[in-house]
């Protein structure tokens, strides 16, 4: 058994199994305390909420509570291992919500026979929470599930595998393009992978200015093109009218490569085909589409990002999802819309360009971090992320008309 495997198992098992727990937020020391916490005092907030459902935000923990929900059909890179096996990951997301944004989160693992059953289960419990984070649900079902729940739920529903990945990718990509002297509108983009994260990344890049016709998406059968008759609804959005069929064909002169596929799928000779000053986001985890050491040997004009913490430019969802929910819940948003996502992108970009606090350097074991080829996105431990992203998201929610409150909190 490897050292990492044993340490991980020990971490989750000792001294108490799991990573989260529930703690009391009110006194419970006297008879009077119990009379207020439960019967008879609890009847008073019950009646207030019955008269006005919005009072639940005043008298319960709803406004600071997120549900982390999965069916375990796409756990990390491990595949469909079932709901119960996904529990350590869902606890981990709850752990991150609390650690980085002070949000309480409860993990919920759902067994179901049909997609409709899953949707109904989540919709029927949604009012308990201030927001719902969907996680590790396979494509294409994840698209249908999120769309249906956004329509049915009065609280924000966010599939982090799609949108969290997309937001951090877009922030890093726009900064990388700036450093490389390129424009997103003119860039030729190759996306290797056609699942939930790939589709969300490309759609958000389009909202930021990328041209759909200049995006070449590939699945296991090669380039997604208009003459294929085996495409799902979401792949059809990226069907390119082209005679190009292989990765080599589309990588010739490409400015950007985004990998959300699998390890070692970008050969060195294919990387060499890219345009001058290329950008490579090889985000397969734990093993990227091409190792950074090898990529830099082939192209010394490269900007490289991965999903790993042991290389520069880590594309990591924790850079955004806790803070997006923080901002959304604090103005009682009914959804997390495109305006809020783009606001998060711009907030992340801005933090990257500012001097890095000493505490972040120490936490990341870095001597220096300066905006440039090896620092295009902030480190996850940067304390500025919460206030900046939450503020930007809250303001975007208000301005786009999906907030229940008209004033964002002061996170200073």
Wavefront OBJ file of the C-alpha trace (Angstrom):
o trace
v 0.000 0.000 0.000
v 1.425 3.375 -1.031
v 2.176 6.001 1.577
v -0.398 8.413 0.063
v -3.119 5.750 0.052
v -2.551 4.885 3.716
v -2.344 8.510 4.793
v -5.575 9.278 2.911
v -7.392 6.359 4.522
v -6.114 7.299 7.972
v -7.105 10.929 7.443
v -10.682 9.940 6.638
v -10.970 7.320 9.381
v -9.210 8.814 12.421
v -9.865 9.998 15.059
v -13.490 10.350 13.909
v -14.782 8.895 10.627
v -15.531 11.441 7.909
v -14.685 15.117 7.424
v -17.749 17.077 8.598
v -20.052 17.309 11.616
v -23.009 19.360 12.894
v -22.505 21.779 15.785
v -24.981 23.842 17.795
v -25.154 27.592 17.151
v -27.348 28.529 20.153
v -27.066 27.952 23.922
v -28.425 24.623 25.184
v -27.456 24.757 28.855
v -30.715 25.400 30.692
v -34.384 24.539 30.709
v -35.069 28.003 29.315
v -32.660 27.380 26.425
v -34.432 24.137 25.556
v -37.835 25.803 25.809
v -36.717 28.371 23.230
v -34.892 25.914 20.990
v -37.735 23.423 20.878
v -41.173 23.175 22.465
v -42.911 25.498 23.168
v -40.763 28.368 21.803
v -40.091 26.851 18.405
v -43.745 27.303 17.495
v -43.233 31.058 17.091
v -40.827 30.924 14.110
v -42.955 28.095 12.662
v -45.944 30.432 12.527
v -43.852 33.266 11.084
v -42.580 31.053 8.269
v -46.064 29.698 7.571
v -47.235 33.283 7.076
v -44.149 34.319 5.062
v -41.815 31.650 3.611
v -39.022 34.235 3.267
v -38.894 34.338 7.074
v -37.058 31.006 6.907
v -33.960 33.055 6.079
v -34.385 34.995 9.322
v -35.258 32.173 11.708
v -33.414 29.104 10.327
v -30.007 28.196 8.914
v -31.390 28.046 5.349
v -29.514 31.136 4.150
v -26.111 29.672 4.998
v -26.830 26.059 4.025
v -25.833 24.287 0.806
v -26.808 20.772 -0.264
v -24.029 18.856 -2.054
v -25.881 16.228 -4.071
v -24.690 13.346 -6.269
v -25.777 10.029 -7.715
v -22.186 8.812 -7.999
v -22.282 8.218 -11.750
v -19.059 10.125 -12.508
v -16.911 10.168 -9.367
v -13.695 12.112 -9.998
v -11.903 10.084 -12.696
v -13.117 6.807 -11.223
v -16.415 6.525 -13.085
v -19.802 5.188 -12.014
v -19.212 3.663 -8.580
v -22.608 4.461 -7.120
v -24.028 7.000 -4.665
v -22.522 5.679 -1.438
v -19.014 5.539 -2.890
v -19.358 9.227 -3.768
v -19.887 10.190 -0.114
v -16.203 10.953 0.685
v -16.111 13.344 -2.273
v -19.385 15.015 -1.310
v -18.159 15.389 2.271
v -15.031 16.892 0.760
v -17.066 19.512 -1.090
v -18.907 20.328 2.155
v -15.502 20.602 3.841
v -14.352 23.123 1.204
v -17.538 25.189 1.466
v -16.941 25.589 5.190
v -13.180 26.096 5.012
v -13.146 28.712 2.274
v -16.501 30.491 2.498
v -17.914 29.753 5.954
v -20.930 28.014 4.425
v -22.517 25.021 6.111
v -23.038 22.153 3.687
v -24.650 18.739 3.924
v -23.877 15.908 1.519
v -26.793 13.955 0.045
v -26.291 10.808 -2.038
v -29.319 9.747 -4.087
v -30.238 6.287 -5.361
v -32.654 6.327 -8.286
v -33.853 4.276 -11.237
v -34.569 7.092 -13.664
v -33.349 10.633 -14.240
v -36.845 11.879 -13.447
v -36.687 10.207 -10.023
v -33.440 12.007 -9.231
v -34.859 15.347 -10.380
v -38.014 14.867 -8.302
v -36.026 13.898 -5.203
v -33.864 17.000 -5.361
v -36.720 19.337 -6.275
v -38.798 18.051 -3.378
v -36.125 18.842 -0.773
v -34.734 22.026 -2.345
v -36.555 24.520 -0.115
v -34.603 23.208 2.886
v -31.439 24.815 1.514
v -30.129 28.170 0.370
v -28.467 26.555 -2.648
v -27.785 23.207 -4.325
v -24.391 22.060 -5.603
v -24.712 19.115 -8.000
v -21.608 16.976 -8.272
v -20.163 13.941 -10.069
v -23.158 13.282 -12.331
v -22.326 11.862 -15.749
v -23.108 13.426 -19.110
v -25.479 13.743 -20.869
v -27.874 13.209 -17.931
v -26.234 16.043 -15.989
v -27.439 18.585 -18.563
v -31.060 17.460 -18.315
v -30.896 17.264 -14.516
v -29.484 20.744 -14.043
v -31.822 22.331 -16.578
v -34.901 20.778 -14.957
v -33.822 21.705 -11.423
v -33.012 25.306 -12.355
v -36.554 25.593 -13.681
v -38.207 23.912 -10.688
v -36.200 25.200 -7.728
v -36.447 28.627 -6.105
v -32.819 28.461 -4.919
v -29.669 28.446 -7.066
v -28.675 25.098 -8.588
v -25.089 24.785 -9.830
v -23.372 21.748 -11.365
v -19.809 22.481 -10.303
v -18.178 19.933 -12.619
v -19.526 22.015 -15.488
v -19.556 25.613 -14.384
v -16.865 25.727 -11.719
v -14.389 24.224 -14.172
v -15.550 26.618 -16.879
v -15.200 29.734 -14.713
v -11.649 28.982 -13.578
v -10.667 27.896 -17.094
v -12.046 31.110 -18.606
v -10.283 33.303 -16.038
v -6.940 31.620 -16.596
v -7.413 31.523 -20.358
v -8.182 35.217 -20.702
v -5.124 36.076 -18.621
v -2.939 33.699 -20.629
v -4.140 35.246 -23.889
v -3.306 38.704 -22.538
v 0.217 37.582 -21.652
v 0.689 35.901 -25.047
v -0.551 38.991 -26.901
v -3.614 37.272 -28.383
v -7.365 37.932 -28.491
v -10.014 35.367 -27.627
v -12.145 36.537 -30.564
v -9.415 35.564 -33.045
v -8.168 32.403 -31.340
v -8.402 28.954 -32.873
v -9.406 26.605 -30.045
v -9.107 22.829 -29.831
v -11.038 21.056 -27.086
v -10.158 17.409 -26.507
v -13.124 15.939 -24.649
v -16.848 16.452 -25.124
v -18.358 15.803 -21.691
v -20.011 18.161 -19.230
v -16.881 20.131 -18.343
v -15.813 20.490 -21.988
v -19.202 21.784 -23.126
v -19.460 24.221 -20.192
v -15.911 25.512 -20.736
v -16.500 26.205 -24.398
v -19.918 27.802 -23.840
v -18.486 30.181 -21.239
v -15.540 31.057 -23.491
v -18.071 31.905 -26.190
v -19.878 34.199 -23.749
v -16.493 35.840 -23.102
v -15.889 36.420 -26.822
v -14.699 33.192 -28.486
v -16.145 32.409 -31.929
v -18.074 29.115 -32.053
v -16.930 28.394 -35.613
v -13.290 28.611 -34.499
v -13.753 25.895 -31.851
v -12.908 22.295 -32.764
v -14.190 19.759 -30.239
v -13.157 16.108 -30.299
v -14.634 13.014 -28.656
v -13.453 9.403 -28.801
v -14.391 9.210 -32.496
v -12.433 12.318 -33.492
v -13.519 15.768 -34.596
v -17.182 16.606 -34.012
v -18.377 17.721 -37.442
v -21.667 18.406 -39.199
v -21.676 15.189 -41.203
v -21.724 12.911 -38.165
v -25.061 11.298 -37.321
v -24.207 10.069 -33.816
v -24.136 13.353 -31.909
v -26.002 14.188 -28.712
v -27.848 17.477 -28.368
v -24.888 19.132 -26.647
v -22.265 17.812 -29.058
v -24.317 19.126 -31.971
v -23.751 22.646 -30.638
v -20.070 22.190 -31.516
v -20.419 20.342 -34.816
v -17.984 22.168 -37.088
v -18.480 22.323 -40.864
v -14.999 21.044 -41.642
v -13.134 18.307 -43.467
v -10.707 17.987 -40.553
v -11.091 14.664 -38.749
v -8.123 14.067 -36.425
v -6.408 15.841 -33.539
v -3.395 16.520 -35.766
v -5.655 18.084 -38.399
v -7.174 20.634 -36.007
v -4.033 21.327 -33.970
v -2.246 22.749 -37.013
v -2.008 26.482 -36.224
v -4.172 26.270 -33.090
v -3.722 28.978 -30.470
v -5.408 27.136 -27.580
v -5.645 23.504 -26.490
v -8.069 22.578 -23.696
v -7.880 18.980 -22.498
v -10.685 17.523 -20.393
v -10.198 13.959 -21.538
v -7.528 11.586 -20.276
v -3.807 11.109 -19.608
v -1.136 11.344 -22.302
v -3.556 12.028 -25.169
v -1.613 15.001 -26.551
v 1.524 13.670 -28.291
v 4.597 15.941 -28.347
v 4.639 16.000 -32.150
v 1.023 17.238 -32.123
v 1.829 20.019 -29.665
v 4.570 21.123 -32.059
v 1.907 21.866 -34.695
v 0.369 24.725 -32.707
v 0.714 28.404 -33.596
v 3.433 30.552 -32.010
v 2.888 31.395 -28.315
v 0.345 28.625 -27.697
v -1.739 28.032 -24.572
v -2.265 24.493 -23.266
v -4.716 23.666 -20.491
v -4.157 19.937 -19.897
v -6.715 19.375 -17.156
v -7.114 15.603 -16.999
v -6.584 14.601 -13.356
v -4.411 13.292 -11.855
v -2.455 12.736 -15.071
v -2.687 15.489 -17.700
v -2.968 15.077 -21.461
v 0.734 15.965 -21.644
v 3.249 16.381 -18.825
v 4.382 19.990 -18.338
v 8.063 18.972 -18.414
v 7.598 17.371 -21.829
v 5.448 20.215 -23.142
v 8.066 22.818 -22.220
v 10.775 20.756 -23.921
v 8.791 20.893 -27.151
v 7.623 24.528 -26.922
v 9.540 27.187 -25.021
v 6.911 29.796 -26.013
v 4.153 27.944 -24.169
v 1.804 28.846 -21.318
v 0.786 25.637 -19.560
v -1.910 24.885 -16.990
v -3.014 21.609 -15.402
v -5.400 20.432 -12.715
v -2.531 19.553 -10.373
v -1.259 21.474 -7.379
v 2.373 20.468 -7.919
v 2.704 22.493 -11.137
v 2.160 26.219 -11.786
v -1.269 27.401 -12.959
v -3.577 24.898 -11.290
v -7.119 24.945 -12.706
v -9.046 24.143 -9.546
v -12.790 24.591 -8.929
v -12.149 25.578 -5.314
v -11.013 28.943 -6.692
v -14.637 29.813 -7.352
v -17.482 27.561 -6.219
v -17.467 28.368 -2.458
v -17.379 32.093 -3.158
v -20.001 32.012 -5.904
v -22.402 30.353 -3.469
v -21.384 32.818 -0.752
v -22.368 35.765 -2.926
v -25.504 34.086 -4.285
v -26.827 33.080 -0.868
v -26.057 36.422 0.731
v -28.435 38.220 -1.656
v -30.898 35.294 -1.731
v -30.398 34.713 -5.442
v -32.867 32.413 -7.174
v -30.247 31.160 -9.642
v -26.627 31.447 -10.707
v -26.885 32.961 -14.168
v -24.389 33.813 -16.896
v -23.905 37.354 -15.613
v -22.842 35.980 -12.225
v -20.463 33.478 -13.830
v -18.786 36.149 -15.969
v -18.505 38.405 -12.908
v -16.679 35.572 -11.121
v -14.330 35.189 -14.105
v -13.403 38.874 -14.025
v -12.920 38.874 -10.249
v -10.514 35.920 -10.445
v -8.616 37.589 -13.280
v -8.201 40.790 -11.293
v -6.822 39.060 -8.184
v -4.173 37.370 -10.353
v -2.712 40.723 -11.354
v -2.256 42.134 -7.862
v 0.716 41.691 -5.499
v 0.482 38.357 -3.687
v 0.250 38.491 0.129
v 3.073 36.934 2.110
v 0.701 34.434 3.713
v -0.209 33.081 0.258
v 3.437 32.710 -0.701
v 4.060 30.803 2.505
v 1.003 28.555 2.091
v 1.899 27.765 -1.508
v 5.598 27.261 -0.674
v 6.591 29.913 -3.223
v 9.319 32.535 -3.013
v 7.586 34.806 -5.501
v 4.368 34.902 -7.522
v 4.050 37.585 -10.183
v 1.464 37.788 -12.963
v 3.040 36.051 -15.934
v 3.423 32.715 -17.695
v 3.695 30.709 -14.479
v 1.068 32.649 -12.526
v -2.109 33.249 -14.526
v -4.642 32.326 -11.820
v -4.577 32.791 -8.029
v -3.685 30.109 -5.529
v -6.633 28.457 -3.730
v -5.405 29.673 -0.321
v -5.605 33.349 -1.333
v -7.881 35.026 1.257
v -8.855 37.772 -1.192
v -10.873 35.372 -3.341
v -13.857 35.128 -1.013
v -14.547 38.855 -0.707
v -13.758 39.667 -4.348
v -15.740 36.874 -5.985
v -18.646 36.948 -3.540
v -19.012 40.708 -3.969
v -18.860 40.488 -7.771
v -21.386 37.643 -7.880
v -23.767 39.342 -5.437
v -23.705 42.597 -7.431
v -24.261 40.712 -10.702
v -27.230 38.892 -9.161
v -28.767 42.201 -8.098
v -28.116 43.914 -11.440
v -29.492 40.969 -13.438
v -32.682 40.821 -11.379
v -32.334 37.402 -9.711
v -31.561 38.599 -6.156
v -34.045 38.694 -3.309
v -32.084 41.442 -1.523
v -30.962 44.711 -3.073
v -27.803 45.339 -1.065
v -24.749 43.063 -1.079
v -22.988 42.536 2.233
v -19.684 44.202 3.040
v -17.088 41.382 2.997
v -14.210 43.613 4.095
l 1 2 3 4 5 6 7 8 9 10 11 12 13 14 15 16 17 18 19 20 21 22 23 24 25 26 27 28 29 30 31 32 33 34 35 36 37 38 39 40 41 42 43 44 45 46 47 48 49 50 51 52 53 54 55 56 57 58 59 60 61 62 63 64 65 66 67 68 69 70 71 72 73 74 75 76 77 78 79 80 81 82 83 84 85 86 87 88 89 90 91 92 93 94 95 96 97 98 99 100 101 102 103 104 105 106 107 108 109 110 111 112 113 114 115 116 117 118 119 120 121 122 123 124 125 126 127 128 129 130 131 132 133 134 135 136 137 138 139 140 141 142 143 144 145 146 147 148 149 150 151 152 153 154 155 156 157 158 159 160 161 162 163 164 165 166 167 168 169 170 171 172 173 174 175 176 177 178 179 180 181 182 183 184 185 186 187 188 189 190 191 192 193 194 195 196 197 198 199 200 201 202 203 204 205 206 207 208 209 210 211 212 213 214 215 216 217 218 219 220 221 222 223 224 225 226 227 228 229 230 231 232 233 234 235 236 237 238 239 240 241 242 243 244 245 246 247 248 249 250 251 252 253 254 255 256 257 258 259 260 261 262 263 264 265 266 267 268 269 270 271 272 273 274 275 276 277 278 279 280 281 282 283 284 285 286 287 288 289 290 291 292 293 294 295 296 297 298 299 300 301 302 303 304 305 306 307 308 309 310 311 312 313 314 315 316 317 318 319 320 321 322 323 324 325 326 327 328 329 330 331 332 333 334 335 336 337 338 339 340 341 342 343 344 345 346 347 348 349 350 351 352 353 354 355 356 357 358 359 360 361 362 363 364 365 366 367 368 369 370 371 372 373 374 375 376 377 378 379 380 381 382 383 384 385 386 387 388 389 390 391 392 393 394 395 396 397 398 399 400 401 402 403 404 405 406 407 408 409 410 411 412
